[in-house]
Amino acid sequence: MAKSVNFVLLSRSSPFAVVLNTEFPQDLPPKYYHEYFCYVINFVRKRYSGILTTEENSFLDTYDGLSEDAQCLFIRFSNRSKSFFKVNSITYSEIEDINASLQELSDQHFIELLCEDHTGRLAEVIDLFTKEQLLHLTALLEPDIMPAKSIRKPDLVRWILYTYDFETLCKLISESEPVIKVSFEAEVMLMKFLFFGNRYADMTEFVIRDLGHVRFQSFDESHLSIQFDTRKDVDDTLMVALMKETFDVMKQDVPPEDVFDWFMNWNGGNGVLSPKALPSYNSFVMRISAWLERKKMHSQALSIYQLTNDAPSRERRVRLLYTLGEIEEALALCDEIAENPQNADERYFSQDFYEKIVNKKKRIIKRTTQALKAAEAIEVPVMYRYQVELGAIHYYRSQGYNAVFSENEPWRMLFGLLFWDIIYDTNVKAIHNPLQRVPSDFFLPDFYSNRSNQLRERMQVAQTQQAIEEIIRSTYQEKFGITNVLVPWYDDGLEKVLNLISWLSPDQIHKILFEVAQNMRENTRGFPDLMVWNDSEYAFIEIKSPTDHLSSRQLHWQHFFAEHGVSSRIVRVNWIKDIEQ
């Protein structure tokens, strides 16, 4: 059981004294993190009070009852990645009395001393100490058998854990310097998860905002929507996120067979997941399946790929079925993909691989390869072999054309500027916190379905090039510097967008942007590398060196542009000797 203790710091001359970093970001008040944390928990309590448990509400109430300094010290602990701390190493200049704050946290069970409850986490405790400190510990235990000073710390840690039991080490460590463990880790994790909606964003988002490193879109907080409607939404989504993190650790040391068994046991016991958790679950399925496939565990990978139809799972299943000799099943799945491809990769793959199976060819010429072989060629000095697009730009400029890079960014910027308010419309219920950079439905099919009417209404307003240009210029000036997932702020970005739309009809622009909107994950990439033009003509050009491959997405845009009268082509580069040679 955890014990209460009177906390007294050791002398700084102690061999166990290592002071924690006390610095706070320049230009922020000393207790900036306290303001952020309190904002987060109040934000969560206001929006999710109906789904918080009795224990979670009790945690919040008890936290409110702490003194400000005790709250600050608890937040300092909670914002670090570890759970255990050496008492003598704790010092924060903005906290007046560390001892008193530690005692208050202990009394309210926000921290606990190292004890038998932590037996399974001894490795974390040992890792708090430097190699020199650990050698000092071993000398106190058994000076005659202590390891050589040249031993590596990981090896020393393993030796200590193997040689001594928890009780012995716990007693010695506690006599040398008290070690504490922060409590309520699950509750703090939940508060942050409910605020950010994921496990990868953290409290540094507030810091970069207040230091001016990022300007966030401004939202009326009264219009922000909750991300999770039920407790099951929360629990299932968080569970999948934590399972992903567990897998990332396990795959470093655990045999693939054991990882497969672990996943299947978990998957078989988690019941029906909340729809809110399914996108994260499907991405987890893809991650673990791909890893098992790389480990040559084909049957196991196939069995997990079958748990989702999200791309590219069906493609991988076809390939594995073929490898395993299940030809009829592979053909049937190719037909299924061809009838309803989710993206360009699936569409061209189903055609190419079906042909490979039916014609019993070991090698086929894929449609992307055929298109590349049929492309025209230009000659570029070999000095550009590592900068093929730059070499092509110089080539076209030498031919009297203007030429600039145009791959993805101008098109994304065009979409982001023309539809900025629609992307971040809080009425769509995809904006959940004031620091959100990307709508929660951005990479889901819901993005288009949730906004299709608004997108069409905007197109009705943007019926002329002049109207489109006015919207883009106005948005650019109003929003300059504000973070937008589609808009990179660089010097000639606006000029590239305006030049791009000057060559296209409003109808062509509408069709391209609607195609993008229907699959934001896939259709915001694959655009041609260059835009070239003179006084009378223009073209978007996909440049390929002799060793480059054409992707399905790039071929998709070539076909789409051709269908809608947009001048675009693929150009191969042949290397020639540098002129100076």
C-alpha positions, 0 to 999 in steps of 0.5 A: 500500500502507498504510504504518506511521508514528510518530504525533505530534499537531500543536499544537492551534493548527494550522488543522487541529485539530478535537477529537473529542467526548470526552464519555461518558454521565453515570453510566457508567464512562469505558470503558463502550463497551469492555465493550459491544464485548467482550461483543458479540464474545464473545457472537458468538464463542460462538454463531457460531464454526462459521460464522465465516471464518478471516479473521474468527476471525483478526480476533478473535484479533488484537483480543484481543491488543491493549492495552486502550487500543488496543482502546478507540481502535479501538472509538471509531473503529468506533462512528462512521459514518465511516471516515477520521479526522484524527490531530490531531483524536483525543483521548479522556480515558480513553485515556492515550497516544493516540500509542502506541495509534495506533502499536499499531493501525497495527502490527497493521493496525487502521488505515492511513494515507491512501494510493493504496488510497483513491483512490475515497474521496477525497470522504470524506476531503475532507469531514473538513475545514471550509470554512475548512480547505479554503480554506487547502488551496487557498491552499497549492496555487494562491493565484491561483485559490482560490475566493471565501470566500463559496463554499458548502462542497458547491460547494467540495468539488466544485471541489477534487475536479474541479480536483486529482488524488488524488496532489496532494491526498493529499500536501498533506493528509498534510503538513498532518495525517495522515489514517487509515482504520479497518480491519476495517470488514466484520468489525465490521459482521458482529459487530454484525449477528450480535449484533443480527440487523439493521442498525438496532440499535446499541451505544446499546442498551447505553447506554440500558439502563444509564442506565435509559432502557429496562428490557429483558425479562430472559432466561437467556442459556443459553436464547437461540437463534441467529438464523442457522443457516448462513453462507448465512443470514447472508450473504444477510440481510446482503446484502439489508440492505446493498442496501436502504441502497444503494437509499436513497442511490441514489434521491436522485441516480440516475435511476429507469431506472438504479436499475431496471437496478441492481436487476434486475442484482443480482436476476438474479445473487444466485441462490436466497436463504436462506429466512431472508433472504426476509422482508427481500427481500420488503420490499425488493421492495415498497420499490423497486417503490413508488418506481418506481411513484411515478416513473411507471415502471409497467411496471418497477414491475410487473415487480418487484412480481411478485417477491413475493406479500406484501401489498400487491404483488398489489393494486399489480399489479392496479392497474398491469395495469389502467393498462397495459390488461391487463384479463384479467390484472387480473381473474384476479389479483382472483379469486386475491386474493379466494380467499385474501386476506392481510388486510382491505385485500386482501379489500375491494380485490379485491371493489371493483376487480373490480366496477369492472373488470366494470362498466366504472366509472371510479368505484365506491363502495367498501365502506368508503365505503358503510359510512361513508355508512350510519353514524349522525351526531352534531353536534360544535362545529367548534372540535374540527375538529382533535381530532375524537375529543376532540370526540366524547368531550365529546359523549358525556359530555354525553349522560350516558356515560363516554367514553375513547380506546380505539384500538389501545392497550388491545387491544394492551396486553390481548394483551401482558399476557395473553400476555407470557411466551408472546410472549417465550418463549425456547423458541420460538427467536425471542429471540437477544440480551438486548437484543431488544425484539421477537421475530424472528418477531413480524411473520411468520406463524410467530408464531401457528403457533409459539405456537398451543398455548401460546395455547390453553392460556392461554385454558383458564386464562383462562376467566372474567373474574376469571381474565383480570383476575388474570393482567393485574394480576399481569403488570402489577405484575411487569413494570411499566416493562419494554419490550414491543412491545405494552405502553405504560406510561402512567397509565390504561392498566391501567384502560382494559384492565380496563374493556374486559374488564369488558364482554366475555365471555371467549369474545369476548376469546378470539376477538378475541385469536386474530384478533390473533395470526394477523397481528400486523402487520395485526391490532394496528391498526384498532380503534375510536377510543372506548369509551363506556358507562354503567351498562347499556350500552357501545359501541366507536365509530369516529369519522369527521369529514366529511373522514375515510375509513374504512380496510379494517382498521377495517371489518374490526373492525366486521364481526368485532365484529358477528359475535361480538356485540361492540357497535361502530359507526361514527359520523360527525361533522357540524360545528356552530358553536361555542356561544359563537358 
